[in-house]
Structure formats: structure tokens, C-alpha cells
């Protein structure tokens, strides 16, 4: 029993280490342009524990992901890119995703409370780090932020326009990118939403508003829309009373005023989501990119071009939509694989009588963000999604056992 307890603590320590690595600990620089996460160092131990405790299981979702790995290799082969090392990182990523899902599913049942404490701790630390970056406290952006902003472009242009004049400050935080940083705080936003059913004066309620404020400070319009879509869905699922809705919306409006008082130019940025595309460089840039990729998709619509990471690196391109990216890489088959990746865990829960509000909101924020960004192309968001998918499967397994008792 003592040995089992020791291993139980050890397993949670490994999962907690991965979570801290994904949220707070910066990337480890190997050489210029090449970084690894601390979770990559821990991963062999997780793999060993999975084998040792027989944590692996081959349900439909895991089989689906294994098929995805084979399909990626198939697209690499038919595009004659078998000697392109970069392309195989996409296979490695899915392998990591499977390991984290399996491990998290095993660890969570005995550690829900411990994980909740960990999430609270990380949120407070992130709040401090992000505000220190936003207000450049004690030269934070010169001393600390460069460890997080691996792509210097976002840090060097923080609060400045192309001419070096004062402009909107978009909080890039520990993810080094405003849109990805918004997704990180969206994780906290929906996590704390899923912990509440009504308005109560407790820390989870307070953390909801703080995480929403941080989303606003990133100036991510897609992040804001995803947050509102998640909140609306949560309100419907939990059948919120009109009084609670009015209170929450009032606090959201207060958060807007606080965000705009921090950076008055922020209002101009949000209002620049113009119907006139000629006035909105952000939308225009995305449309140009999508036109280019969609034109290429017409030439290889079924199986696509494979991961072909070289194409984007060599041409300094960013796909601007994960749906478009997956269709370009893996054809129409890849588009449906992406949908399956997001939605199959949700269906598994529903079919087994477990309506997991958190995972529904999780699928929404990833799905909405994927319209104009590539959330799962970020290695940290990618594995956070894996942890929370394992969390969801642990809850589903719990529901199945309860139903069978």
C-alpha cells in the first residue's frame, strides 16, 4: 500500500511538472531557432510509467490517433518527403499527445483536488508574470520576457506600431504571442466557469473575471469571440437565471473599462474589425494567405501536401487558420481528422451519459480559435489540450463505473 501511495504521488508529480512546463517554465534553448520544452525531458519517465502500470488502452479515440499517425506517414510518403526530418515532428507530436492523454487519464481520478490547487497556483503566478510584462515592472521585458518570447517580433513591437510610435499593447505573456496567450487564459476562463453553476462570492468567480480581463489585454479578437461563445454555451447548459447573467455581464463590462484604461488605444484595435476589408489589414492579410493555400489545395484536394513544414519556414508564411492548414497538409481527409480530434471525446462522453461541461467549452474555444489562428500548432497549447482531454476521459470512466454499480 505504501509503495502504491508513493507511486501515486510520483505520478502526480510528473503530471504537475508537465503542467508547470506548459504554463510557467520557458522553453529550453538548444540553439538559435530550436527550442524544447521541459516536458520533453519528463516524457521518457511518463512513457516508462505507462508501460509499467499498463496504463495503455486502445479505445476508439486512441485508435483514431494511431490511424492519424499512419495517415501522416502516408502523406509524407506520397509527397516524396521521406527524408525530410522536420515532417516527422508531426508524428512525434501526436505520439506525445497520446502519451499525455493516457497518463492524465490514469492520474486524475485520485488527484482532482490536488490538480485544482495546482491550477489555482499557476493562475496566480501567471497573473503576476503577465501584469509584470504588461506594465514592464522592474524592466521585466528586458530581463525576463525574452526567455518566453522565442520569436522576438512580438516583444520588439510590444506597444509600438511599424514606425516605432506608441500603439496598442497586446499582452504576450509566457507564450510570447498574444493570440496564444489569449488561448492560455481561455483555458482558465472555462475551467473556472465549469466549476460554478451560479453567481457566488468565491475565488472561482473572481478568477473568471480576472482571466477574462487577461484575454482582453491580449487584444485577441478571436480569443474574445471564443470566450463569449463559451460563456453563452455555459449559460445555456447550466440554465443560468437572468439575475446571474446580468451580474456576470456587468463584471465583463467592468473588465472592458479596466482593460481600456490600461491602454486607451485598445478600443481602436477592437473597433478595427471593419466590414471594409481595405481598412482592416489583419483580415486582409488572412484572406490573402487563405486564397494562396486554397488555390494550392485545389491541386491536391484528397491527400494534400503532407506536413511539409519547410514550405512555411522557407517562405516565412503563417497559415492563419488550422482548418485551412490541415486541409492543405492532409487534404479533405485531414479536415475531417481535425474535427474528429476535437469532437470524438465529446461524443464518447455523451454516449456514456457524462455531459462534461468543461470539455464542451474546451472544444468550443479550440474550434473557434482555429478559424483564424492555429492553436494546436503551438506545442504548449497542444499538450494542455492533451491533459484536459485525459481529464475528460477520467470523468467519463468515472461515470461509466457509477452507472454499472
N, C-alpha and C positions, 0 to 999 in steps of 0.2 A: 504493500500500500504506500509506504514511504517513497519507494522508487517511482511509483506511478505519479505521486504528487510532485516529486522533483522534476520529472519529465513534463508534467503539465505546466509547471512554472517555466521550464526551459522553452517549451513550445510557444507560450505566450510572449516570452522574452524575444524570441525570433520574430514573431509577427509584429510585435511592438517596434522592434528595430527596423523592420521594413517600412512600417508606417511613418516612423520618425524620419527615415531616409527620404521618403517620398514627399514629406511636407516641410521639414525644417533643415535637414542636413543637405548642404550644397553638393553638387556633382564633384567628383574627383577628377582633376585634370591629368590625363596621361600625356598628351602632347597637344599642340595647338590644333584646335578643331575636333579633338577626340576626348570625350569625357565618359566616365562610367559612374553609376550610382552606387552608393554603399550597399544597396540591396543586392547588387550583383556579387558582392563578396559573401553575403549571408546565404545566397541561393543554394550553394552546394550542401550546406547543413540542412536546409529545408528539404532538398531532394533526398538526402540520407534519411531524414526522419520519416518522410513519406514512404520510403521503401521499408524501413524498419518497422513501422506501425501498420503497414498495409492500408494506408490512407487512400490509395487509389481505388477508383470505382469507375466503371465505364457506362454511365448513363447516356442518354441521347445527346445531352449538351456536350459532354466530353468527347463523344464520338464525332459530333459535328465539328468541334475544334480540331480534332485529329484529321478529319477529312479536309478541313481548311488548310492544314499544313501540307497535305499531299497535293492539294489543288495549287497552292502557291508554287510548289516544286514543279508541277506540271506546266504552269505558265512560264516559269523560268526556262524550262527545257524547250518548249515550242518556240520561244523567242530567242533561242540560241544564246542564252546568257549563263550557261552552267559554270563559267569561270569567273563570274562577277561576284566577288566576296560580299559586297555591300547588300546584294539581294537576299543573301541567306540570313541577314539580320532580321528580316521579316519573319522567317521561320522560327528563329531563336526567340523572338518576341512572343509569338503565340505559345511556344513551349513554356516560357516563363509565366504567361498568363494562366495556363493550365495548372502549373505547379502551385501558384499562389491561390487559385480557386480551391484546389483540393486541400491545401494546408489550412486555409482560412476556415473552410467548412468544418474541418476537424477541431480547430482550436476554439471557435466561437462558443459552442454550447456551454462550456464551463467558464467562459470569460466575458460574458456580456457586460457585467458591471465593471470589470477591470478595463475593458475597451472603452466604455463610456467615460471613465475617469481620464483615460489617455486622450480621448478626443477633446475633452474639456481643457486639459493641459495644453495640448498642441494649439488649440484655437486661441487661447490667451497669449501664448508665445508668438504666434503668427500675427496677432493683432498688434502686439508691441513692435515686432520687426517691421511690419508693413507701414505703420504710422511713423516709425523712426525713419524709414526710407522716404515716405511721402513728404515729411517736413524736413528731411535731411538733418536730423538731430545729431549733433557732435560729428558732422562730416560723415555720416553713415554711408552716403552714396559714393564716397571716395575710398572708405576703409573696408566696409563690409559688403555692400551691394554688388561689387564686381565679382564676388565669389558665386553669386546667384545668377547674375546677368551674363551668361556664357556668350550670348550674342550682344555685343556692345552697342549695337544700333539703338536699342530701346533705352539704354541707360544714357548714352551720349545725347539723345534727343529728348530726354525727360524734361517736360515743362518748356520746351522750345519748339519753334517752327523751323522750317527748312532754312530760314535766313538767320537763325540764332536769336530771334526775338521771343519774348515771353509768350507762352501758349498754354493750352490745356495740359494739366498734369495727369497722366494716366498711370496709376499705381501698378508697377510691375512686380514688386514684392519678391518672394522667394522663388517664383517661377521664371522671373526675368522677362516676362511677356504679359502685357495687360489682359489679353483675351484668355490666356491660360490661367492667369491669376484669378480672373473672374470665375472660371470654372472651379478652381480650388475652393473659393468661398461659397460657390453654389453647392458644393458637397456639404459644407457645414450648414448652409441655409436649409437644405432639405432634410438633413439629419435631425436638426433640432425641430423642424416642422413636424416630422414623423413622430417625435416624442411628445407632442402636445395634441390635445383634442379640443381645447377651448382656451380662452384667454385667462392666464393665471400669472400672478406676480412671482415668477421664479426664474432662475438663471437661464433655463432653456428659452423662455420667452424673450429675455433680454438679449441672448446670443443670436436669436433670429434677426432682430433689428440691427445688431452690430454687423452681422455677416452681410445683410442687405446693404448697409452703409458702405462696406468694403467693396461690394460689387459695383456700386455707383462710383466709387473712387477710381476703379479701373477704367471707367468710361467705356466699358464694353456694351455696345447697344444690343448685340446678340445675347450677351450674358443677362442683361436686364430683361429682355423678352423671355428668355428661358426661365428666369426666376419667377416672372409673373405667370407664365404658363403653369409652372409647378405649383405656385401658390393657389391659382384658380382650381387646378385639379384637386389639390389637397382640401380646399374648401368644400368642393362637391362631394368628395369621398367621405369626409368627416361630418358632412351636413352641418356646416357652421351656421350659427344663429346670426341674424342681421346685426345684432349688437356687437358681436365679436369681430365681424367683418369690418364694421365701421371703425372699431378701435385699432385693428391691425393696419388698415389703410391710412388712418390718421398718423400712426407711427412711421409708416413708409413715407408719407408726405413730409413729415418732420426730418426724416433721413435725407430726403432730397434737398431740403433747405440747408441742412448741415453740410452736405457734400458741396453744394454750390457756394456756400460761404467760405469753404476751404479754397475753392478755385472758381471764381466768378465766371471764367471763360468756359467752364464745363457746360453751361446752358447752351452756349453757341454750338458746341460739339454735338450735343444730343439733337438740337433743332436742325442740324445739318443733314439729317436723314430726309433729304428732299425728294419730292416726286420728280423734280427736274434733274435727271441724271448728270447733266452737264455741270450742275452745281455741287455734285457730291462725288469727290474724287475717290473716296473709299469704295462706293458702289460701282463706279465706272471701272476702277481697277479690277474688281472681282469679275465684272461682266466680260472684260477683255480676256481675262485668264480662262474663264469658263468657255468662251467662244473657241479659244485655241484648243483646249483639251477636248471639247465636244466634237470639234471637227476631226481631231485625230481618232476619237472613239468610233466615228463612222467607218473608219478604215479597218478597225479590228473590234467589232461590236460584241463578239461572243466571249472570247477568252482574254482580250486586252493585251497589254504590253508587258505583263509581269510587274514585279516590284519596281524594276528599272529606276532605282534611286539616283543613278548617275545623270539621268535626263534632267532632273530638278536641280541637282547640285551644280552640274556643269553650266546650266543656263540661268542659274540664280532665280529660279521660279518657285512660287508657293501656290499650291493648288486651290486654296481659298474655300474648299468645300470637301468634306470627307466622302460624301456621296459621289461627287464627281471623281474624286481621287480613286475610290475603289472601283468605279466603273471603268476608268481609264486603265487601271492596273490589271483588273481581273475580268473585264467585260461585264455584260449584263448579269452573268453568274455571280460576279463579285458584289454587285449592288445588292442582290438578294442574300448573299452571305453576310453582308454588313447588317442588314435588317434582322437576320436570324441571330446574329451575335448579340444584338440588343434585346430582342423580343422573346427568344426561346426560354430564358429563365423566368420571364414573366408568365408565360403560358404554363410552365411547369408548376408554378405556384398556384395559379388559378385552378388548374385541373386537379390539384391536390387539396383544394379547399383553404388555401392560405393566400389571402389578398394582402400582400406585403406592400403597404403604402409607400414605404421608403424606396423599394425597387421601382415602383411605378414612376415616382418622381425622378429617380436616377435615370431611367430610360428616357424620360422627357428632356432633362437638361442636356444629356449627351446628344439625343436626337435633334433637338433644336439647334444646339451649338454646331452640329455637323453640317447644318445648312450653309453657313458662311465661314466656318473655321474647321480645323482638323484636330479635335480634342484627343482622340485616341492615337494620334501620331505623336503626341507628347508622351515620352516614356514614363513620366511620373503620373500623369492623369490615367494613362493606360493601366498601370498596376494598382492605382487606387480603385479604379473600376473593378479590377480582379478581386481585390479584398472585399469590396462591398457585394460583389456577386457571390463570393463564398459566404458572406454574412447572410445573404438572401437564401442560399441553399440550406444553410444550417437552420434557418427559421422554417423552411418548407419541410425539412426532415423532422423537425420537432412536431409540426402539425400532423404529419403522416403517422408518427408514433402515437400521438394523442388520440387520433381518430381510430387507430387499431386496438387501443387498450379496451 
